[in-house]
């Protein structure tokens, strides 16, 4: 990848998990607001996403990578730094869900979820923060989930992985604010993407996208909060935001029981 001469005046943003869903919508939002992009995903849809973003008048560089693997995270970072441009925004959005009873899920699936949802976030955040601190500027957005605020039976490892990202973002923010860097956590509610289908949850209440939040709204809320330097934002409609507020006061057993009814395979 080589930088285009006419893009030198535009800020550069990195978005992981940008081949579809919320990640692609975030990339679109940033492109519309004048950011050049490095976008990454596992599938060939990543190249199509970059093509589409270029039609919005910005430079977009596609990196095919599976961030569950250490070497792929390093490859992504190398492909970003080779552009020779300061990274102004990093959106650590890539994540995966695994649905079903914990005892029935293959151990390898749970461990891969942790590798992507937790380890890759820490790994890439380390590279990003070390790069931004000497320049004393930069913005980071980490995608967590409303699932970070409650127990998630039948998504037994997913919810805790998002709770880690939420607390990691809040902790890191407290460290790097003095260096001119902001960290924002985005907590989307259930969203009209392929996320739950890819998690094998098509035969659950979450398999129906008709009642879910608009991913374009969630992305816009996330980017608005990122650019405003906020610490966290719930992504979704008023009902989603109220549910997160209510979760602060409900006993864990009640929240777990409600989630189990929605996530249990039929």
Buried (B, 14 or more C-beta within 10 A) or exposed (E): EEBEEEBEEBBBBBBBBBBBBBBBBBBBBBBBBEBBBBBBBBEEBBBBBBEBBBEBEBBBBBBBBBBBBEEBBBBBBEBBBEBEBEBBBBBBBBBBBBBBEEEEBEEEBBEBBBBBBBBBBBBBBEBBBEBBBEEEEBBBBBBBBBBBBBBBBBBBBBBBBBBBBBEBBBEBBEEBEEBEBBBBBBBBBBBBBEBBBBBBBBEBBBBEBEEBBBBBBBBBBBBEBBBEEBBBBBBBBEEBBEBBEEBEEBEEEEBBEBBBEBBBBE
